[in-house]
């Protein structure tokens, strides 16, 4: 009886430690996080009643047009939430993580801007912005380009002061080797 308890306890311990190891590996790897998001279908509802469906709501669920819409919405949401979220203590890691969904030319511009930001002295006052994509609207789409407006809610914390506001991000997409990538991102004035 005692040996059975020891075996059960050991098995339980191995499972717990293995789970902790997997969670740690996922936390440290943006690519694993993206793979989990892809497989779990964690996308929230989005507005696809625009040009993206070409006005044909009876099209097959897995037609190329619907696949493109799903891909664009997925990239728009994930890009926006990473590109728009950062803190003074993360060395612009949020913006850098958005590179996963950018074209080569966008990533070159992003890295250039990050180099300028990182060269500036770090403020002693804590500053953080978190961004949540609320509504994604594909405003135009032609063969291998698309324009998307992402309506967001942003929460900005400076020291102990917290400010919440809505702001739109306009994204220009380009299809590169069957993948929709962000080629330009522009925050709209408040």
C-alpha positions as a printed Julia matrix, in Angstrom:
190×3 Matrix{Float64}:
   0.0    0.0     0.0
   2.77   2.41    0.93
   4.66   1.79   -2.34
   1.48   2.61   -4.3
   1.19   5.94   -2.5
   4.83   6.73   -3.23
   4.33   5.9    -6.92
   1.15   8.02   -7.11
   2.85  10.92   -5.33
   5.87  10.65   -7.65
   3.64  10.6   -10.74
   1.72  13.63   -9.43
   4.99  15.46   -8.77
   6.3   14.69  -12.28
   3.06  15.99  -13.84
   3.15  19.19  -11.79
   6.83  19.87  -12.53
   6.3   19.07  -16.22
   3.35  21.49  -16.38
   5.41  24.24  -14.74
   8.22  23.59  -17.23
   5.83  23.83  -20.2
   4.28  27.07  -18.87
   7.74  28.57  -18.38
   8.78  27.6   -21.94
   5.6   29.11  -23.4
   6.02  32.31  -21.4
   9.56  32.75  -22.73
   8.74  32.04  -26.39
   6.51  34.4   -28.44
   6.43  31.82  -31.24
   4.97  29.18  -28.9
   2.42  31.72  -27.66
   1.4   32.43  -31.25
   1.11  28.71  -32.02
  -1.13  28.19  -28.99
  -3.32  31.15  -29.98
  -3.59  29.75  -33.51
  -4.6   26.29  -32.33
  -6.98  27.43  -29.6
  -8.94  29.88  -31.8
  -8.91  32.54  -29.1
 -10.05  35.32  -31.43
 -12.95  37.36  -30.14
 -15.79  38.35  -32.49
 -14.79  40.85  -35.14
 -16.62  43.05  -37.62
 -16.32  41.41  -41.05
 -19.41  42.98  -42.6
 -17.31  45.23  -44.81
 -15.53  44.87  -48.12
 -13.73  41.75  -46.92
 -16.59  39.35  -47.69
 -17.3   41.02  -51.06
 -20.96  41.3   -50.01
 -21.47  37.54  -50.35
 -22.46  36.18  -46.95
 -23.36  32.77  -48.4
 -19.82  31.89  -49.47
 -18.25  28.67  -48.22
 -16.71  28.94  -44.77
 -13.29  27.84  -45.95
 -13.16  29.73  -49.24
  -9.97  31.68  -49.97
 -11.76  34.99  -49.28
 -12.92  33.83  -45.83
  -9.51  32.34  -45.07
  -7.92  35.69  -45.94
 -10.41  37.54  -43.72
  -9.66  35.22  -40.8
  -5.9   35.6   -41.35
  -6.12  39.4   -41.58
  -8.28  39.61  -38.45
  -5.94  37.33  -36.51
  -2.83  39.3   -37.47
  -4.58  42.67  -36.91
  -5.66  41.73  -33.39
  -2.34  40.22  -32.29
  -0.2   42.89  -33.93
  -2.26  45.73  -32.43
  -2.25  44.36  -28.9
   1.51  43.87  -28.92
   2.46  47.0   -30.89
   0.24  49.14  -28.65
   1.28  47.71  -25.27
   4.5   48.52  -23.47
   6.04  49.71  -20.24
   9.07  51.75  -19.23
  10.56  48.66  -17.65
  10.31  46.35  -20.69
  12.75  48.14  -23.03
  10.01  48.34  -25.71
   9.57  44.56  -25.78
   5.89  44.91  -26.74
   6.67  46.88  -29.87
   9.52  44.51  -30.7
   7.17  41.5   -30.36
   4.98  42.99  -33.09
   7.8   42.21  -35.52
   6.36  38.7   -35.85
   3.52  40.11  -37.97
   5.43  42.76  -39.96
   6.87  42.83  -43.46
  10.62  43.21  -43.85
  10.29  46.91  -44.7
   7.99  47.54  -41.71
  10.37  45.68  -39.39
  13.32  47.72  -40.68
  11.47  50.97  -39.87
  10.35  49.56  -36.51
  13.89  48.54  -35.53
  15.19  51.95  -36.54
  12.55  53.65  -34.34
  13.27  51.24  -31.48
  16.99  52.07  -31.65
  16.16  55.79  -31.28
  13.76  55.13  -28.37
  16.22  52.83  -26.58
  18.99  55.44  -26.88
  16.93  57.91  -24.84
  17.42  58.04  -21.06
  14.97  55.85  -19.13
  12.47  57.84  -17.08
  12.47  57.02  -13.35
   8.66  57.3   -13.37
   6.83  54.07  -14.18
   4.93  54.31  -17.48
   2.79  51.57  -19.05
   0.28  51.33  -21.9
  -1.93  48.32  -22.47
  -4.0   48.03  -25.61
  -7.0   45.82  -26.34
  -8.35  45.45  -29.87
 -12.13  45.87  -29.7
 -13.37  46.06  -33.3
 -11.53  45.13  -36.48
 -12.89  46.49  -39.75
 -11.4   45.66  -43.11
 -11.99  48.89  -45.01
 -10.51  47.76  -48.34
  -8.95  44.69  -49.85
  -7.5   44.17  -53.3
  -5.74  40.95  -54.3
  -2.61  41.19  -52.13
  -3.18  44.38  -50.09
  -5.68  45.39  -47.45
  -6.41  48.34  -45.19
  -7.77  47.65  -41.73
  -8.97  49.94  -38.95
  -8.63  48.51  -35.45
 -10.64  50.32  -32.78
  -8.87  49.9   -29.47
  -9.21  50.69  -25.82
  -5.95  51.8   -24.24
  -5.05  52.2   -20.61
  -2.07  54.41  -19.83
  -0.47  54.43  -16.4
   2.09  57.05  -15.42
   3.23  56.7   -11.83
  -0.11  56.34  -10.02
  -2.18  58.23  -12.6
  -4.34  55.95  -14.82
  -6.04  57.18  -18.0
  -8.31  55.06  -20.25
  -9.18  56.12  -23.79
 -10.17  54.77  -27.2
  -7.91  55.14  -30.21
  -7.94  53.74  -33.75
  -4.95  52.12  -35.42
  -4.95  52.01  -39.23
  -2.99  49.07  -40.64
  -1.9   48.48  -44.2
  -1.44  44.8   -45.02
   0.54  43.14  -47.77
   0.28  39.48  -48.67
   3.73  37.89  -48.74
   3.99  34.21  -49.71
   0.39  33.45  -48.63
   0.81  35.29  -45.31
  -0.86  38.61  -44.51
   1.69  40.93  -42.86
   1.52  44.52  -41.61
   3.33  46.93  -43.93
   2.36  50.15  -42.16
   0.76  51.12  -38.83
  -0.56  54.56  -37.98
  -2.21  55.59  -34.71
  -5.01  58.06  -35.39
  -5.22  61.3   -33.39
  -7.36  61.18  -30.25
